[in-house]
Amino acid sequence: MDLQVERKSLETLISDIARRIHPREEEYRKLSKISNELTRRAHREAQARRLDVQPVLVGSFARDTWLSGEGDIDIFLLFPPSTSRVELERLGLDFAKSVAGGRGIVSYAEHPYVRLVEEGVRVDIVPAMRVEDASQRKTAVDRTPFHQAYVKSRLGPGLTEEVRLLKKFMKGIGAYGAEIKTLGFSGFVCELLTIKFGSFLEVLNAASNWKPPTLVTLGDEYSGELSSHLTVVDPTDHTRNAAAAVSLENYSKFIVASRDFCAAPTEYFFYPPKLAPPETFAYGQLGRHLVAAVFRSPPVIKETLWGELRRSASSITRSLADRGFTVLGSWIGDDESNCYICLELGELHLSPWERKYGPQVYNEPDSRRFLEANTSRLERGPWVEEDRWVVEVRRKKTVAIEVLSETGGIGLSADIIKSYSAGEFLADGAAVTRIMKSGAVAQSFLAFYYRRPTWRPLANFLGQ
């Protein structure tokens, strides 16, 4: 890609975005005050308990790659390597609760940690093992201090600004965050890409030409299995793909966005415009319909919830398709209270009759099984078309909402099924109205409806 396109305009844009995303001095003071106080509290707690625990500040604040208005704090409590996994969970969680002053909420990743909000700032206090080398790790989080040391040793003040630009770009195109809700690029991967290519623009220039499988190394050979569309070698553990969470869709989205930005840079890549609802949604006309299940969020952590929402939506999609419905797309979302699983369909009602094609008549065993299996629902036939058996049977269910609302045959996850069964099941206008009432999910749903990259807006898509 030609990065010389409209150089002056590009430089002005980059400079403006960099200024807007750089944290203000008062933000630095606030986060420094909170992190210093919690770290001192952790030191005092370790002395009082006579435990060899070392508190370490890690993450984007510690590396100065955080964005204005989005600062959070990560404090790791490093226990001696002789600590067992059981002890780490028990002692580590109790220790973290004390550091949080009893105000934190226990959350779970590989093992429990404590999350609290201090003066509006999210703080994670995470027990981990203190090991000499990342290869000696006992838990997945044990490598984080090595990530911290590696990135700090290679990021100067200039590169931290480049990382910020890449993070904001990833956020703007909807590809930032390794959590299961997004399946995108983590902050660590953004840092590694910036270190590798030297600047935000050079990362985009490289990504514009990516084709799978893409391998990114930082001077060391990869000793893991090269089976992913994108592999970014973890420089602290050469067997690990730091970009393993990045979905094929987000990998591809980043390639397209990089090409588009290099060709025509605008602030839409960083600050996507607000989408406005159309005057009339195209549901209920021209063979396009929407069905929605809206139900209370079950009492599970977000990471678990989004994994189960994805699996449940996939099961519902298969169930409707297997029954003969045309599934045009699916969308999931959640707000503070509810979960949403929506599907676009080609029809809300099916004919009561279904034609089923069986095996070739030469295959006697399979022919017998096919005919016996369809006897109870047989309406016409069986007959032979060319060399295959054909029957016409009566469908068990012909209404999409009825299929959507059943809990026995659509493969819902254990955590979701109880809330789902007590939910609302809506179609077309009623479904849209219910979704748009929630401001937390409206923009996500509109992005699904329009199916257009936010950095390529059309006038009638944009709010005023």
N, C-alpha and C positions, 0 to 999 in steps of 0.2 A: 504493500500500500504506500502511496505517495504522501508522506507526512508534510510535504511542502505546500499542500493545498491551503490557500488562504492563511498563510503563516501568521500575519499580523492579527487577523481575527481570531485564530486559534490561540495565540499567545494571550490575547486579551481575555478570552473566555477562560482559559486555564487559570490565569492569575486571579480572576474574579471568583471562580469556584474555590480555589485554594484559600483565598481570604475568608470566604464564608464558612468553610468547614474547619478552619483552624480554631482550636479551643481558646476562649478568652482567658485573660489573666485571672479573673475571679473564679473561673472554673478550675484552673490549676490549683489555686489556693484552697478551694473547697475540698477537692478530692485528696489533696496532699494532707490536709488536716484530718480527714476521716481515716485515711489509710495509716497515717502515723499513729493515731490514737489506738486503732484496732491492733496494730502490730505491737505497740507497747503493752497493750492489755494481754496479748498472747505471750509475750516474754514474761510478764509478771505471773501469768497463770502457769507457765512451765516451771518457773522457780518455786511457786507455791506447792505444786504437785510433785516437785523433784523429778520431772520428766525431761529427757533429752529430746525436746521438740524445738525445731527451728522454724519460725514463721518467715515466709518469703513472699514478697510481692511480685506477682507475675501478671501476664496479660497485656492488653493494649495500652492501659494507662501506664504501666511500668515501662513499656517500650516506646511510649509517646507516639503511638499510631492511632489514637482514638479520635473520634469526630466530635466537634462542638455539639453540645446538647445530648450526647449519647455516651457520656463517660460512665464507666462502671469499674468496680474494683474486685480483683481476685487475690485472695490471700491463701497460700498453701501452708499447711502445718506439716512439716516434714518429720516423720517418726523414724527411729533407727531401723535399719534393714532387718534386725533380729525380730522386729515386731511381726506377729502373725497376722494373717488376713482377718481373723476373728477379732483379735485385739485391736487392729486398726479401726474396724467398724465400731466396736464398743467404746474404746478409749477415745478414738478420734472424734466420734460424733459428740460424746459428752464434753470433750475439750472445746470443740467448735461452738457448742451451745453456750458454754461459759464465756468465750470470747465475744459472742453476740449479745451477751447480757441477758440471755433468756428470751430475746425478742425475735429470734430467727425462726424460719420455717424449714423443717427437714425436707430436703429434696433428694432425689436418687438419680445417679448415673450408673457407673459400675458398682459404686458403694455410696452410702449416704453422705451428704454434706449439708451445710446450713446456708440458707439464703436469707438476707435481711435487707431492708431499705432504710438507709441512714441519710436523713436530710434530703430525701428524694433520690438518692444514689443507690443503685443496686450493688450489693456486696455479696460475693460468694466466699465462704470459708470452707476450704476443702482439705481433709486429711489425706496424706499421701506418704509414700515410702521415700526415705533418703538413700539413694543408691549411687554408686560410683560411676556407673555407665548406664545409658538408656537400655542397653541390651540386658541388664540385670533387673529390669523393672518387674515388679510383682503385680502392679495394677496399671491400667491404661494411662492414668493421670500421672504416673511417676515420671514420664518423659517430659512433662511440661516444663520443669525447671531447666532442662537441657535446651528446649526450644527457646526459652527466655534468654539463656546465655548466648546461644548461637545468633539469634536475631540482634541482640544488643551489640554484639561484637562487630556486626556488619552494616548496621544502619546508622549513618550519620544524620545530622539535622536536615540535610537536603533530601535524603532518601525517605525520611519519615513523612515529609510532605507528599512525596510521590506515592507512598503507601496509602495515605489518606485519600488522595485522588482516586486510586484504584478501588478502594473500599466504597467510596461514595458512588462511583460508576457502577459497581456490582449491585449496590443497594438500589440505585435508580432503575436498573434493568430487571430487578427482581431475582438476581442470582446470588445474593450474599447470604451466607449462613449455612453451616454444615448440619444443622438440626434437621430432623426428619420432615418438619413442616416445609422446608425450603429445598433441601438436598442440593445446596449450592456450595460456593467457595468460602471456606473459613477465613478468618482474619490471618491465621498463620500461613495459609496458602497464598493469600494476597501479598504477604510480606516476602515469602520465598520467591514469588514471581517477580517482584520488584527488585530484589537482590540479584536475581539471575539476569534480568534484561536491562537493569540500570535506570529505568524511568517508567512512569505511567504510560507515556506514549509508545515507548518501545515494547512494553508488554502487549499493548493493543496491536502494534505493528506485527509482532510475532504471532499473536492469536489469530489475526486475519488470515494467516496461511496454514493454520493447524488442520490436520486430517487425522482421524483415528487409525491406529493407536498413537497418541501423542506422549512422548517421554520427555520430561523436564528434569535434568539433574543439575546439581550445583557443585560439580567437580568430582563426584564419586559415582562409581558404578552401582547400578541397581541389582540387588541380589534376590529380589522377590519375583513373583510371577507377573509377567507383562500381559495381563488379560483385560485391562480396562481401556476405555476410550481415552482416558487421561490419567497419566501417572506422574505425580510430582514427588520425587524421591525425598523422603525425610532425611535431612543431612545428619541427624543424630541417631538414626536407625535405618540403615540402608536396605532393610527388608520391608520397610513400611511405605505404602503409598499415602502421602499426606492428603491427596485429593480423592481418596476412595469414596467419599460421600457425594461427590459431584455427579449428578444424574446426567445421562446422555442429553436430555433436553436442555439443561442449564449449560452444559459444555457447548452445545450447538448454538444456544441463544447468545452466549458470550462471543462466539466467533462472528455471528451475524452483526451484533452490536458493535464489535470492534471494527469491522469493515465499514459499517455505516458511519461511525464516528470519524474515522480517518477520511472518509469521502466528504462528509458534511457535518462538522461538529456543531452541536447546539446544546443548550443547558437542559434540554429534555432528557438527555441520557443520565443526568445527575438528579434532576428535579422533575419527575414525570408529571405532566399536567393532570389536573383532576378531570375524571371522566364524567360527563353528564348523561343522565338517562335519556334514551330516545323518547320522542313524543309518544310512540307506541311500540311496545316490544313485539317482536315477530312471533310470539307464541299463540297458538290457537288458529294459525292461518298458514297456508302454503305448506302444509305437511310438516310443521315444526311445533313441538309441544315441550313443556317443561313439567317435570314432576319433582317434588321436593319432600324430603323427610326432615322435620325440624324437631329436635328433642333435647332435653336437658343434658348438659355435659356431665358425664359420669365422674366420680371422685378419683381420678387418676391424674398423674403429672402430665404436662403437655407433650413431652416426648413420647410417652406411651400412648396417649390419646391420639396423636396424629398418625402414629403407625397403625393403630387399630381403625381409625377413620379411613385410611387409604385401603387397607385390606377389606374392610366392610364395603366400601364403594365398589371395589373390584368385584367382589362376590355378587353384589346387587346387579352390576352391569352384566355379568355372565348369566345370572338368573333370568333377567329380562331378555337378553339375546337368545338364550336357549329356548325360550318360550315363543320366539318369533318376532319380538319387538325390534325395531331398528333403532339402535342407540347411536346418537350423533355426537355425544360428548358427555363428560361428567365433571362435576365441580364439588369440592368440599371446603368448608369454612367453619370457623368457630368464633364466638365472642365471649364475653365474660360469663354468660349463662347457658348458651345453647350451642349445639352442633348442627351443621347443615350438610346434607348429602343430596345433591341435585343431579338429575340426568335430563339431557335433551333427547327427545324421542321423535321418530317419524310419525308415530300414531299413539293415541291413547287407548284405542279399542282395536281388537283383532277380530277377524272372521272367526266364527265358532268352529270352522272346519280347517283342518290342516292336512296337507298332502305329505306323506312320508315315503321316502325312497329306501328300499331295502337292498339286500345283496343280489348278486347275479343268481339266476335260477340254477346254474350249474353247481353252486355251492349248497348242497342239500342240507348239511347241519345248520349253517347260518340262516338259510331260508326258513327252516323249521322254527328256529328260535325267534326270528323276526315276526313271523306270522302268529305264533303263540303269544308273543309279548303285546301284540296290538289287537288281539281278539276282543278284549273287554270294551274298547273304545271305538270299535269299527263302525263306520257309517256306510262306506261304499268299498267294494273290492273284497279281497285283493285281486289285482290284475297285473298283467305284464306289459311294460313299456320297453321296447327293444329287448334287452336281456335281463332287466331288473324287475323285482317285485315292487309294486306300488300299492299303498293303502290310503284311504281317506279316513281320518279319525276326528273325534270331537275334542277340542282343546279343553283342558281342565280349567284354565283361567284365561279370560280374554280382555280384562280391564287392567291397565298398567298400575293404577293406584292400589288395586287389590293385591297384585304381586308385590308392590313396594311395601305394603303394610303387613305382609305376613312375616313372621319371625322364624318359622320352622324350616323354611326351605331356601333361604337366601344367604346362608353362611355368615351371619354376624359374629363378631368377636364376643367373648364372654363378658368383657367389661361394658360393652355397649348395649347388649341385647335388652337389658331391663329398662334402661332409659328410652331406648328406641321404641319398644312396644307401647310406651305411654305417650309417644310423640304425636305430632300433627303430620298428616299426609295430604299434600295439596297439589293442585295442578294449574298450569297456565297463569292467568291473572292473579289468582289467590296466592300462588307460590311466589310470584314476583313481588307482590305487595308485602308479603311476610318477610322476605329477604331484605328488601330495601328499607324496611323499618329499622334494621340494625345498621347504624352508621359504621360499625366496626368491620362489617363484611361487604358493604355495598360496593366499594371500589373494586374489591377483589372479584365480586360477581360480575360487575360491568366489564372488567378486563377479560373475563371468560366469555361474556356475551359478544363483545366486539371482535375478539380474537385478532387483535392487531397490536404489534409492539408499541409500547407507550412512547417510544422515541420517534415514532412515525405517525404523529397524530393527524387526523383529518378534522377540519373545522367543526363539523357537526358532532364530533366526539367529545369536544372540550367544554368544560364548564367556564363560566365567565368570571 
